[in-house]
Amino acid sequence: MSVTAPAAVSAVVDELVTVFEGVFTRAEVAFVVEDSWQDLQSHSRTPHFLTALLRKDARDRLTQMAHYRGLR
């Protein structure tokens, strides 16, 4: 994990908590973001884009979860 990873993960969690306020708890958002981070980091060939990929992947997963639960 790079030195900037915890800061990047934390920033994405903060952003998505706001986006999904009232839909998911902070803990749920953090779990999805951290899970996405682990997956992306282990397979990424372009570390420069990890934060952008993390933001998109986690947001997509949370959106799908909300739809599945009938919350959005």
N, C-alpha and C positions, 0 to 999 in steps of 0.2 A: 504494500500500500504506500502510495506516495505521501509526502509531507502535507500536501494540500488536500488530500482525500477527506480527512475528517471535516475540514472547513467546507469543502464542496458538498459533502453529504448533508451537513447541518444546514447549509443555505437552501438546498433543494427541499429538505424537510420543512423548513420555515415557510418557503414559498407555497408548497402544496398543502400545508395545513390551512393556510388562508384560502386557497382555491376550493378546498373540500370541507370548509367549515360547516358544521352541522350534519355532515355526511359521515365522516370518519373521525375517530379520535386521533390525537397526536401519536399515540403509540402504534395505531394501525398504519398511519402514514409512514412513520419512521421504519416500521418493519418492512414495508414494501420497498421503500427507498434503499434501505441497507441491503435487502435481498437483491435488488436490481444492481446495486453497486458491486456486490460480490460476483455476480454473474458476468457483468460487463467487463469488470477489471480482469477477470481470469481469461476472457476470450478476445479482448481488444487488441487490435493491431495499430490503433491510432490513439495513443494516450492523450493527445492534445484535445480530442473531442469528447473525452469521457464525461465531463460535466453536462454537456449538451445532450449526449446520448442518455445519460442517467435521468435528466429532467424529462425527456420525451418518454422513455420506457416506463418510468414510475407513474407519470401522469396517465399514460395509456392504460396501464394495469389498474390504476385506481378508478378510472372512468369505466372500464369493463366491469370491475367489481360492483360499482354503484348501479350500473345497468342491470346486472345479474340480480342484485338485491332489490331492484325496483325503486331505487332511491333517486335516480336521475333519469 
